Amino acid sequence: MKTLLKIGELESRVGEELAVSPWMEIAQDRIDLFAKATEDFQWIHVDQERAKQSPFGGTIAHGFLTLSLLPKLTDAALEITDRKMGVNYGLNKVRFTAPVPSGSRIRGRFTLTKVETIEGGVQTTWNTVVERDGGDKPVMVAETISRHYY
């Protein structure tokens, strides 16, 4: 279920995990399309036969594919209903802490850590954790920054 928030209530929610996205499958065709888009054809991502001999036992998603799915995971998890526009402002830190095997499912968990007033809106900082279904640790941890305009 999507979390609905208003800009005015964000400050009082700092420190809370505010949303968890639905699970999203990372199929091999998505990995292949990402490889084509970025021209990153490292065998661990696209060569299914060779990857069977790797420590992962098969192909894995690019770390940057996982990162690039954050807008989709965020949109599926939460909405700031009274903003006119929102933009990604950047990242302070990103770590790819575990592989995402082809065919696995991921989801995002979003904890609001900071709210700052900016001209025309607010800037939010989030501790964003992407986990894999059945995994024993996160696959990615990032500190993400967004701007929300009135």
C-alpha positions in Angstrom: 0.0 0.0 0.0 1.3 3.4 -1.0 2.1 5.9 1.8 0.6 9.3 1.2 2.3 12.3 2.8 2.0 16.1 2.8 5.0 18.4 2.8 3.9 20.0 6.1 4.0 16.7 8.0 7.5 15.6 6.8 9.5 17.3 9.6 7.6 15.5 12.3 8.3 12.1 10.6 12.1 12.4 10.5 13.6 9.1 11.8 10.7 7.0 10.7 10.6 4.3 8.1 7.7 5.8 6.1 7.3 3.4 3.2 8.1 0.0 1.8 7.7 -0.7 -1.9 6.1 -3.8 -3.5 8.4 -6.5 -4.7 9.8 -6.1 -8.2 11.2 -8.9 -10.3 14.6 -8.4 -11.9 14.4 -10.7 -14.9 17.2 -11.4 -17.3 15.6 -9.4 -20.1 15.7 -6.3 -17.9 19.4 -7.0 -17.2 20.1 -7.4 -20.9 18.2 -4.2 -21.8 20.2 -2.3 -19.2 23.5 -3.7 -20.6 22.5 -2.5 -24.1 21.5 0.9 -22.8 24.7 1.4 -20.9 27.0 -0.7 -23.1 28.1 -2.6 -20.0 28.3 -6.2 -21.3 30.4 -7.7 -18.5 29.9 -11.4 -18.7 28.6 -11.8 -15.1 25.5 -9.9 -16.2 24.8 -11.2 -19.7 26.6 -14.5 -20.4 24.2 -17.0 -18.7 26.4 -20.1 -19.4 29.7 -18.6 -18.3 28.0 -17.0 -15.2 26.9 -20.5 -14.0 30.6 -21.1 -13.2 30.9 -17.9 -11.1 30.6 -17.7 -7.4 27.0 -16.5 -7.9 25.9 -19.5 -9.9 24.3 -17.4 -12.6 24.0 -13.9 -13.9 23.5 -10.9 -11.6 22.0 -7.5 -12.1 24.3 -4.5 -12.6 24.6 -2.5 -9.4 23.7 0.6 -11.3 20.6 -1.1 -12.6 19.4 -1.5 -9.0 20.3 2.1 -8.4 18.4 3.3 -11.5 15.2 1.5 -10.3 15.0 3.8 -7.2 12.6 6.2 -8.8 10.2 3.4 -9.7 10.5 1.8 -6.2 10.0 5.2 -4.6 7.0 6.0 -6.7 5.4 2.7 -5.9 6.0 3.2 -2.2 5.2 6.8 -1.4 3.6 10.0 -2.7 3.8 13.5 -1.5 0.4 14.6 -2.4 0.6 18.4 -2.2 3.7 19.0 -4.2 3.6 20.5 -7.6 6.9 18.8 -8.7 9.5 16.5 -7.3 13.1 15.9 -8.5 15.9 13.7 -7.6 18.7 15.9 -6.3 21.4 13.4 -5.8 23.1 10.9 -3.5 25.5 11.3 -0.6 26.5 7.6 -0.5 25.7 4.4 -2.3 26.9 0.9 -1.5 26.1 -2.3 -3.4 26.3 -4.8 -0.5 25.0 -8.0 -2.1 24.3 -9.4 -5.6 20.9 -9.4 -7.2 20.6 -12.7 -9.1 18.6 -12.8 -12.3 15.0 -13.7 -11.5 15.1 -12.5 -8.0 12.8 -9.9 -6.5 13.8 -6.6 -4.8 12.0 -3.9 -2.9 12.9 -0.6 -1.3 12.5 0.6 2.3 12.5 4.4 2.9 13.4 6.1 6.1 13.3 9.9 6.2 16.4 11.2 7.9 16.3 15.0 7.2 14.0 17.8 6.0 15.4 21.2 5.0 13.6 24.2 3.7 14.7 25.4 0.2 13.3 28.1 -2.0 9.9 27.0 -3.1 9.8 23.8 -1.2 11.7 21.3 0.9 14.7 19.0 0.4 14.4 15.5 1.9 17.2 13.1 2.7 16.3 9.4 2.9 18.1 6.3 4.1 17.1 3.9 1.3 17.6 0.2 1.6 17.0 -2.2 -1.2 16.5 -5.8 -0.1 16.2 -9.1 -2.1 13.4 -11.5 -1.3 15.0 -14.3 0.7 18.3 -12.4 1.0 20.1 -12.2 4.4 21.4 -8.6 3.9 20.5 -5.6 1.8 21.6 -5.5 -1.9 22.0 -1.8 -1.8 22.1 1.0 0.7 21.9 4.6 -0.4 21.5 8.1 1.1 19.2 9.8 -1.4 18.2 13.4 -1.7 14.9 14.7 -3.3 13.4 18.1 -3.7 9.7 18.8 -3.5 8.2 22.0 -4.7 5.0 23.7 -3.6 
